[in-house]
Amino acid sequence: MSDLTKLTIAEARAKLDAREFTALELTDAYLGAIEAANETFNAYVAVTHDKARAMAKASDERLAGGQAGALEGIPLGIKDLFATEGVHTQAASHILDGFKPRYESTVTANLWADGAVMLGKLNMDEFAMGSSNETSYYGPVKNPWRAKGSNTDLVPGGSSGGSAAAVAAWLCAGATATDTGGSIRQPAAFTGTVGIKPTYGRCSRWGTVAFASSLDQAGPIARDVRDAAILLQSMASVDKKDATSVDLPVPDYTAALGQSVKGMKIGIPREYRVEGMPEEIETLWQQGIAWLKDAGAEIVDITLPHTKYALPAYYIVAPAEASSNLARYDGVRYGLRVPGKDITDMYEQTRAAGFGREVKRRIMIGTYVLSAGYYDAYYVQAQKVRTLIKRDFETVFADGVDAILTPATPSSAFGIADQEMAADPVKMYLNDIFTVTVNMAGLPGIAVPAGLDHKGLPLGLQLIGKPFEEETLFRTAHVIEQAAGRFEAPKWW
C-alpha cells in the first residue's frame, strides 16, 4: 500500500476514477506514512485521523455515485496558517494555544468542496516569519534531503517548511502554503518540489492568519508542475469576504501544460547576479536559459534597476504590517493568557511569553518604523521604493517580455541551527533576495526543481510572470521540468 503515496495527484485521480483503489485506502496509506515518519520530520503539528477517514469515506460514496469533484479523495496537508473549523489553528505560535476556529478559510473550503481530504495541519515558521522553519513553537522541520555521505539535518526552508517537507517525504499528495516574501518558492527549491505564488488577489486571504496583508498570498506546493496547476485551480476564487480578491475567471491551468514556448520572450535580469552567488547557481541559471532557448523561446537581457532596494524595503513594509496585524493577540479573547497585576501587565506578560524571538524582533522593527518621527523616513520611503520596483516590472512586460527567469534561492538547503545564520539574522533574510520583488510587485512566481548541486541537494529556478498570467508560468515551468526531470529525496528515514 505504501506505493500509493508515491502517486502524483493526477495519477491518483485517474486510478481512483478507475476504481483501482478507494479514497479510504489512499488516505490510510498516507496516515500510515505520517505515523511512521512524522517523528523524524516534525512536518505535522496535528494529524486529523478521524476527520481524514470520514472525508475519504464520503469521497468514496461520491466516486461510486458519479459525483466526483476535481480533487475527490486526494489527501492534502494544510499549513497551520489556514483556519480549519474545529481543528488546531495556531500559526505555529504559543500565543494561539488551544485555538480551534469555528469557521473555515476560503482556500480550504474550496478544496473540501472539490472533494479533497484533510490529513492534518503542517508545521511552519511562527506567524510565517522565517526562512528555515526554525522559529516554530513546535520546533524545526527536517528536510527529507541530505547531502551525499552526510547525516547532517538540513532545513526545508520557510515559512512553509512543513508543507514542502511533507510533500517531498510523501506524507501528503500536495499541500497548501503561503508566500509573503518567498515562503512557497524557497522551501520548494530546497526540497525538490514545485511551488507557485499566484498573483496577489488570485486566492482569497479570508481565514488565513495575517502576517503582512498587502504581501501575503496562498498557493500550493506539489510534486510536479501538473499537480501544482490542479491544486491552484481549486484554491483560487473570488471571495466577497476578501476585498483584495479579484473577480476574474479561474482558467484551466492544466490546459497550458505541453503548449509550445516557441516565440515567447524570456527576460534575464542582470541585477539577479548577486555578489558571492555560488558558481553552481549561475551554471543552473545558464542551463535553464539553454533549455528554454532549445524549446524555441527568445532570450533577452533585461534590467530591473530597483531590485537592490527590494530586500531592505521589504523588511520595513512586512514588519510594519505585522506589527499592526499581531496587535490583536493580547490574551483577552482567545489563545494564551498569562495573568498580570492589571490588564496592561496581562497584555505584556502574555505577549512576552506567547511570541517567539523572531516574531518579537519583527514586531519591534515594525512598531519603530511606524512610530512618530520615523514613519516618513522609513515606511513612506519603503512604499515609494515598492512603487518603483513594480514599475520596473511593468516596463519590462510592456516591452514584450512574457516571463522572467531567475534563480529561486542563493544556495541549496543549509543545516538546522546553522551558527552563521543564527548569529546574523540579516544572513537569513538574504535567503529571500530573489523572491521578495515578486511579492512587492504583487506578481505570480513559480519555483521548479532544475538540478542538484555538488552535494546532491536540489536547486530550483524561478519564473516570474505578468499579473494573472499563471498559465504562462505553468507552461514555461513544464518545459524546464521536462528537460530537468523530477527529483526525489533518497530515502534514509
N, C-alpha and C positions, 0 to 999 in steps of 0.2 A: 504493500500500500504506500510505502514511503515514496515510491516513484511518482505518485500523484502530485507531490509538492514540487516536482521539477517542471511541471507543465506551465507554459505561459497562459495568460488569461484567454487568449484567442484559442489555444489548443484545448484548454479545459472546457470552454464554452461549446466547442464542436463535439467533444466527447460526451458532455452532459446531454446535449441535444440528441446524440446517437444512442443514449442510454447505456453507455459503456460502464458507467458507474453512477452512483447517486450523489447529490449535493451533500448528503449527510456523510457518506464515505469520504468525500473530498475534505469536508470540514474536520472530520475525525483524524484524517491524515495530518492536517496542519496542527490540530490541537496536540497530537502525539509528538510532532516535531518540536512544538513550543515546550511541551513538558520535558523533553529530552535535552533541549539546548538553551532554554532561556536563562538558566542559572549561569551559563557560560557567558552569554552576550549581554544580559540585562537590557534587552530590547523592549520588552513589555513591562509596564508598571501595573497593569491589571489585565487579567485574562478572563473573558466572559464565556466560560464553557457552556453554561446552560442556555444563555441567550443565543450563542452561536448555533447550538444544536437545534433549538426551536426555530430559528430563522432558516436553517438548512432544510428542516422538515417541511416548512411552509413552501420553500423553493421547489422541493420535490413534488409537492401537490400541484403547484403551478406548471411545472415542466410536464407532468402527467396530463394536465388538462389543456395543454397547448397554449398557456398564457404566460410564457416565459418573458421576463424583462431582459434588457440589454446586458445585465450583469447577473442574471439568475444563477444563484448558487455559488457565486465566486467569493471566496473568503478573503477579507481585507483587514489590514491593521489600520488603526486610526490614531493619528498624532494626538497627544494629550492636550492639545490646544483647542480641539473641536469639542463643543458641548454635545454630550450624548446623554439623552434622557435617562435619569435614574442610575447612571454609570459614572464611576470615578472620572472627574474632570478637574485637574489641578494645575495644569501648565507646568508640571514637574516642580512645583513650589510648595514649601512648608506652609506658606501663608493661606493656602486654599485647602488645608487639611479637612478631609471628610466631605468636601463639596461634591454633591451629585445634583446636577441641574434638573429642573422639571420641564425642560424644553430641549429640542434637538437643533443643532446648527443646520442651516440651509444646505450646505455641501453634503453633510452626512445624510440628511433627509432625502436628498436627490439620489444618493447611492442606494439607500434602502428601497426607495420607490422603484428602482431598476432591478431589485432582487438580490443585491449584494448581501453578504453575511459578515457580521462583525465578530472578529476573533478577540479583540481587546484593544487597550489603549497603549500607545507606544511612547517610550521614553524620549526626552528632548532636553535641550538646554533650558534652564529655568526661564519662563516667560519668553522663550525663543531668543534669549540673549546669549550668544556664544557661537563659536565656530568649531567646536570639538566635542560637544555633548558631555563636557566635564562639569558644567555648572548646575546640573540637575540635582535636586534634593535627594533623588533616588540613586545617585552615584553615576559614574561614567558608563557609556555603552562601549562594548568592544567591537571593533571592525572584524568581520569574518576573514578578511585578507591579512596575511602575514608576509613579511619579507622572506625571500628564499633563505632557507637554512637558519631562520631566526624564530625564537619563541616569544619575542617582544610583542606585547599587546599594543595595537595601534588604535587611534581614534577613528570613528567613522565619519568625522565631520559634524557640523552643526548648523542650525539648531535641530534639523530634522534627522539626527543621528540614529534614533531608534527606528525610524521609517526606513532609512537606507540599509541599515544592518539587517533588519528583519526580511527585507526583500532579497538582499544578497545571500542570506543564510537559509533561504527557502522556508521562512517562518510565516509568510503570508504571500498571497498571489500578487498583491500590489498594496500600496499604502497611500494615505493622504499625508500631505506635508504642507508647510507654509514657507514663504520666502519674503524676507524683509530687506535683506542685503546680499542674499546668496544662499539662504538656508535650505533650498531644494537642490540647487545646482552643485554646490561644493560637496555636500555629502554624497550625491550621486557620482560625482567624479572620483571621490575617494573609495567608493565601494564597487565600481564597475557596473553601476546601474544607470538608468535613464531618468532624468528629472526635468520637468518643464515648469517654469514660472510663467503663467499666462499673462496677457495684458492686464494692467490694473483695471478692475471693473468687470472682468470676464467671469469671475466666480464671486458669489456673494460672500461678504465678510460677516454676515449676521450669525451670531452664536459661536464665533471664533474669538478666543481671548485676545484682546488687542495688545500689541506691542507699540507699533508706530502706524497709526491709522492711514496715513497717506502713502505708505510704502508696502504694508502687509498685503500678500496675495496668496490664496490657496492654490495648490497644484498637486499632481501625482508624482510618486516615484515608482518605477516599474522595471521589469526585467529587460524589456526591449521597447523600441520606438512604437511598435503597433499597440502594445499594452498601454503605453502612456497616452496614446491617442484615444483608445477605448475608454480609459478612465476619465480623461478630461472631458470627453463628450457628455458623460453622466454628471460630472461635478459642476460644469458650467451652467449658468442660468441667470436670467434677470430676476430680481427679488425686490418687491415693494418695501421690504423691511430694511433694505440697504440702499440708500440714495446714491451710493457710488457705483452700484452695479449697473451695467449698460444693457439697454434693451436692443440687443442685436440677435438675430437667429444664431443658434449653435450649429455650425456646419458638421457634416460627416467627416471628421478628421481622418479616418482610416482611408477614405477615398483618395486622399492626397499621396498615400504611400505607393511607391512604384512609378509615380509620374516622373517624367524626364526633367532634369535641371538644365537641359541644353538652352543656351541663350540667357540664362539667369546671370545677373551681375552680383558677384560676391565681393564685399569690401574687406580689406585687410588694414586695420588701423595701426599706424606706425607708433602711436602712443602706448600701445599694449606691450611693446618690447621694453620691459622694465629692467632697471639695473639689478644685477645679481640673479636674474632668472636662470634656472638651470638649463644647460645645453639641451637636455632631453625634452624640455617643454618646447623650445624653439624647433627642434627636429620634428616633434609630433605635429606642431603647427604647420610646418612645411609639408609634412605628409598629408595632412588634411587638405591643404591647398592643392596638392597634386591629385588627390582623389577627385575633388570637385572639378578640377580642370579636365581630367580624363573623362569625366561624365558630361563634358560639354559646357560647363559654366565658364563665364568670363571672370577673371580675377583682376580686381582693380585696387590700387593703393588709395587709401583714404586718410583723412586727418580728423581727429576728434579733439581739438586743441584744449578743451577744458577738462579732459579726463584726469589730469594730475591733481585737480582740486576736488575730485569726486569723493575720495575717502574722507578727508577732513570735513567736508560739508555734510556728508552722510552722518558722521559721528558727532555732529551738532544737531541736525534735524531729528534723527532717530531717538537719541536720549531725551530731547526736549518733549517729543510726543509721548515717550514712555513715562516721563515724569508726570505728565498730565493724566495719562491713562491709568497709571498704577496708584494714583491718589485715592482711588475707591477702596483699596484694600486696607481697612482700618480696624478690623476686629469687631465691628459693631453688628453687622448683619449676617455674616456667614464666614466660614473658614476659621482660622486660628484666632484665639483671643487670649492674650496674656494680661492678667489683672494688673491694675495700677492704682495709685492712691487717688487719682481723679481721671476724668476722661482723656485729658491731654497726655497724662502719663501712660494710660492704657494704649492710646494710639502709638506712642513712642516705643513702648515695650513690645507691642505686637509686631510692629514693622521691623524693629531691630532683630527680633527672634525669627520672624517669618521670611524675610528676604535674604537671599544668599549674597555673597560678596560682590559678584559681578553685577547683579541687579542693583544693589545699593550704589555701586560706582556709577552706573548709568543714570540712576535717578538723581544723584548729586550733580553730575555733569549737566543733565537736562534742566534741573532747577536753577543752576548757576547761569546757564546761557539764556534762560527766560527771565532772569531777575532784573529789577530796575537798574539802569545804567549799563547793562550788558546785552540786553535784548537786541538793540540796534546793531551793536558791534559784532555780535555773533549770529544770532538766529536770523535776523533780517538779511545779513550778508550771505549766509548759507543758502537761504531761499533764492537769492539773486543768482548765485552760482548754479543752483539747481535749474533755473530757467535757461542759463547759458548751455548747460550740459544737454538739456532737452533740444535746444536749438541746433546744437552740433549734429545730433542725430537727424533732425528734420531736414537740415541742409544736405546731408549725405543721401538720405532717401529721396529727396527732391531731384537729386542728380541721377536718379535711375538705379541706385543700388537696391537690390531685392533683399539681401540679408548680409550680416557681418559675421565673419569667422574669427574667433579669438581662442586662446587657451581658457579652460574653465578655472584652473587653480594654478598658483605659482609653484606647486610641488605635489608629490604624492602624499599619502597619509603619514602623519608623524606619530610619535609614541605618546601613549597616555602619560600624563604627569611630566611631559617634556619640560626640562628645567628652564630652557631658554624662553619658552612660551609663558611659563608660569611667572618668571621673573619680570617679563616685559609685556604687558597687555597689548601694546602697540604692535608687537610682532604677531600676536594672534589676530589683531584687527586686519593686518596686511593680507590675511588669507582671503579677504573679500575684495581684493584690489581689482579683479577682472569682472566682478559680478555687481557691485553696488551701482554702477552707472545705469544699469538696466532698470533698477528699482527707482532711482532718482528721476528717470525719464518716463516711468510707467510702461515700459515696453515688454514684449514677450522675449524670453530667453530659454534655450534648452541646452542641457549638458548631455553629451552622448559619449560612451566609452570609445576610445580610439587607439589604445595601445597599453603596453606595460613598460615600466621603467626598468633600469638595470637590476633593481631589487625584486622584480617580478610583481610590482604593485600597479594597480590600474591608474591610468591618466585619462582625463576627459577633454574634449573640445567643446566650446560653447558657440552656439549660433544665436544671433540677436536679430529680431525681425521688426517689421513695421507694426503699429498698433492693430490688434485684432487680425493679424495675418499668421496665426499659429499654423495654419495649413502649410504655408511656405516653409516653416521651421521643420515640421514633421517630414515633409517631402525631402528637404535637404539633409536632415539628420539621418533619414533612412538610407540615403546614398552613402554616407560615411559609415553607418552601421554595416551595410552590405560589404563594403570594402575592408573594414577593420575586423569584422567577425564579432561574435559575442564572447564575453569573458566571464568565467566562473571562478570563485574562490576555491582553491584546492582544499578539500575537507580535512580538517585536523581535529575537529571537535567531536 
